[in-house]
Amino acid sequence: MDLRIAAQIALCMTSWEEKNQLMNMIDMTAPIDVTRVIPCAPGIPGRPAVELVPPAQLRQRSVHTLEGRAVLIHALAHIEFNAINLALDIVWRFAGMPADFYRQWFEVAKEEALHFSLLNQHLQTLGYQYGDFPAHDGLWEMSERTQEDVLARIALVPRTLEARGLDASPAVRHKLASGGDPKGAAIIDIILRDEIGHVALGNHWYRWLCSERSLDPVKTFTELALTYKAPVLKGPFNLQARREAGFEDEELDRLGQPYSSAV
């Protein structure tokens, strides 16, 4: 089966087990039809039943309670499930990229699946299941806004919204560790390590696309952020992780500043 077709099929699956099984069955060395424009399929994105609410409706709970820790682990699991779907979506949706682009993002989907599996298993040890708490859909909403342009998708999902995970990880890890959840804290260490690589991949392909289109990466990012109404990022920022992920000093200096068309 063609990798891009498989990605779309996996994306539509609501069952975590079936989605994961299909991803692990795919031959990553098989030829890929990079030119094929694949029609959109019904059922995107496929995921288990989760109540989706605006972020403001999500209640914060103390991690010093079992339920509070479960709520936090559930929120992280939801992010990782969205990340699986986002990586699969980029594989099937955008034709005309090099074959390595599709293989690399499919590998990202598999790593995000590992993250979800670790969090989901840990959630179950706390006595809860994925879907027991509400969640928000901010990551997927940005993917819908950027579905017509691979440059916008790469700029505003992997290297913007997903990069926020690099900033949030130290505080989340501290919360879990101080709340008596060393297993959860150890999972965050694994996720941060892998997410640096995912964001680095986003940076690589963003700069490749800018080069192909003869665009200035910094100016173009600002224009895309304004066009697609990306949220202004708020600190604290994990500058070390962002540097490891390939952000340049000029980009780091602009973190937290309002986007301006004068840039």
C-alpha positions in Angstrom: 0.0 0.0 0.0 1.3 3.5 -0.9 2.5 5.3 2.2 0.3 8.4 1.6 -2.8 6.3 1.1 -2.1 4.4 4.2 -1.6 7.7 6.1 -5.1 8.8 5.1 -6.7 5.5 6.0 -5.0 5.5 9.4 -6.0 9.1 10.0 -9.7 8.2 9.5 -9.6 5.3 12.0 -11.3 6.1 15.3 -9.8 3.0 17.1 -6.4 3.7 18.6 -5.5 0.0 18.4 -6.4 -0.2 14.7 -4.6 3.1 13.9 -1.5 2.0 15.6 -1.6 -1.5 14.0 -1.8 -0.1 10.5 1.0 2.4 11.0 3.3 -0.4 12.1 2.4 -2.6 9.2 3.6 -0.1 6.5 6.7 -0.8 4.5 8.7 2.5 4.9 11.0 1.5 2.0 8.3 1.1 -0.6 8.0 3.6 -3.5 5.8 6.6 -2.8 3.6 8.4 -5.4 4.6 12.0 -4.5 2.6 13.6 -7.3 -0.8 12.1 -6.7 -3.5 14.5 -5.5 -5.5 12.4 -3.0 -9.2 13.4 -2.5 -10.3 14.2 1.0 -12.0 11.4 2.8 -14.9 11.5 5.2 -14.1 11.0 8.9 -11.1 13.2 9.2 -9.8 13.2 11.9 -10.5 9.8 13.3 -10.3 9.6 17.1 -12.0 8.1 20.1 -15.0 9.9 21.5 -13.8 12.9 23.5 -15.9 15.9 24.6 -14.3 19.0 22.9 -14.8 22.3 24.6 -13.2 25.8 24.4 -10.0 26.0 26.3 -11.5 28.5 28.8 -14.0 25.8 29.9 -11.2 23.4 31.0 -10.9 23.4 34.8 -7.4 23.3 36.4 -7.1 20.8 39.2 -4.4 20.2 41.8 -1.8 17.6 40.8 -1.6 16.7 44.5 -4.8 14.7 44.0 -5.2 11.6 42.0 -7.9 13.1 39.8 -5.8 16.2 39.2 -2.8 14.1 38.0 -5.2 12.1 35.8 -6.6 15.3 34.2 -3.1 16.5 33.4 -2.1 13.1 31.9 -5.3 13.0 29.9 -4.6 16.5 28.5 -1.2 15.4 27.4 -2.5 12.2 25.9 -5.0 14.3 23.9 -2.2 16.5 22.6 -0.3 13.4 21.5 -3.3 11.8 19.8 -3.8 15.0 17.9 -0.1 15.0 17.0 -0.5 11.5 15.5 -3.3 12.8 13.3 -1.5 15.9 12.4 1.6 14.0 11.2 -0.6 11.6 9.2 -2.6 14.4 7.7 0.5 16.2 6.3 1.6 12.9 4.7 -1.5 12.4 2.5 -2.7 16.0 2.0 0.2 17.7 0.3 1.4 16.4 -3.0 4.7 17.4 -4.7 7.2 17.1 -1.9 10.3 14.9 -1.9 9.8 11.3 -0.9 11.8 11.8 2.3 9.3 14.4 3.5 6.5 11.8 3.6 8.7 9.0 5.2 10.0 11.4 7.9 6.5 12.7 8.9 5.1 9.1 8.9 7.9 8.2 11.3 6.9 11.2 13.4 3.4 9.8 13.5 4.7 6.5 14.8 6.7 8.3 17.5 3.7 10.3 18.5 1.8 7.0 18.8 4.4 5.8 21.2 4.0 8.9 23.3 0.2 8.4 23.4 0.6 4.8 24.3 2.9 5.6 27.2 0.5 8.3 28.5 -2.6 6.2 27.9 -1.2 3.2 29.8 -0.2 5.5 32.7 -3.6 7.0 32.7 -5.1 3.6 33.1 -2.9 2.8 36.1 -4.5 5.9 37.7 -7.9 4.4 37.1 -9.1 6.5 34.1 -9.4 6.1 30.3 -8.8 8.4 27.4 -12.1 10.2 26.9 -13.0 10.5 30.6 -12.3 14.2 30.6 -13.1 17.0 28.2 -10.3 18.5 25.9 -9.9 21.4 23.5 -9.2 21.2 19.7 -6.8 24.1 19.2 -4.1 22.1 17.4 -6.5 20.5 14.9 -8.3 23.9 14.2 -5.0 25.3 13.0 -4.5 22.3 10.7 -7.8 23.1 9.1 -6.9 26.7 8.5 -3.7 25.7 6.8 -4.9 22.8 4.7 -4.3 24.5 1.4 -0.7 25.4 1.8 2.1 23.1 3.1 4.3 26.1 3.9 1.7 27.5 6.2 1.0 24.1 7.8 4.7 23.5 8.6 5.2 27.1 9.8 2.3 27.2 12.1 1.7 23.7 13.4 5.0 21.8 13.9 7.3 24.8 14.5 4.7 27.0 16.3 2.0 25.2 18.2 3.8 21.9 18.6 6.9 23.8 19.6 5.0 25.2 22.5 5.4 21.7 24.0 9.2 22.4 24.3 8.4 25.4 26.4 5.7 23.7 28.5 7.7 20.5 29.3 9.9 21.7 32.2 6.9 23.1 34.1 4.7 20.1 33.4 7.5 17.7 34.5 8.0 19.7 37.7 4.2 19.5 38.4 4.1 15.8 38.0 7.3 15.2 40.0 6.2 17.5 42.9 2.8 15.9 42.8 4.2 12.5 43.5 4.1 11.1 39.9 7.7 10.1 39.0 6.4 7.8 36.2 4.6 10.7 34.5 7.6 12.9 34.9 9.8 10.3 33.2 7.3 10.1 30.3 7.7 13.8 29.8 11.5 13.4 29.5 10.9 10.9 26.6 8.4 13.2 24.9 10.6 16.3 25.2 13.6 14.4 23.7 11.5 13.3 20.7 9.7 16.5 20.2 12.9 18.4 19.8 13.5 16.2 16.8 10.0 16.7 15.5 10.3 20.5 15.7 13.7 20.3 14.1 12.1 18.4 11.2 9.6 21.2 10.9 12.3 23.8 10.8 14.2 21.8 8.2 11.2 21.6 5.8 10.1 25.1 6.5 13.5 26.5 5.4 13.5 24.1 2.4 10.2 25.4 1.3 11.2 29.0 1.8 14.3 28.4 -0.3 12.3 26.7 -3.0 9.9 29.7 -3.2 12.7 32.3 -2.7 11.2 33.6 0.5 12.9 35.0 3.6 12.1 32.6 6.5 11.7 35.2 9.2 9.6 37.7 7.2 7.5 34.9 5.8 6.7 33.5 9.2 5.4 36.8 10.4 3.2 37.2 7.3 1.8 33.6 7.8 1.2 34.2 11.5 -0.8 37.3 10.6 -2.7 35.7 7.7 -3.7 32.6 9.7 -4.2 34.4 13.0 -1.6 32.4 14.9 -1.6 33.1 18.7 1.2 35.2 20.0 3.5 32.9 22.0 3.9 33.6 25.7 6.9 32.8 27.9 8.6 31.3 29.7 10.4 29.8 26.7 12.7 26.8 26.7 15.5 28.5 24.7 17.9 25.6 25.0 15.4 23.1 23.5 14.4 25.6 20.8 18.1 26.0 19.9 18.5 22.3 19.7 15.4 22.2 17.5 17.1 24.6 15.0 15.6 28.0 15.8 18.0 30.8 15.0 18.8 33.7 17.3 16.8 36.2 15.3 13.7 34.0 15.7 14.4 33.5 19.4 14.8 37.2 19.9 11.3 37.8 18.6 9.5 35.3 20.8 6.6 36.8 22.7 6.5 39.9 20.5 3.3 40.8 18.7 3.4 39.9 15.0 3.8 43.0 12.8 3.5 43.5 9.1 6.3 46.0 9.4 8.8 43.3 10.1 
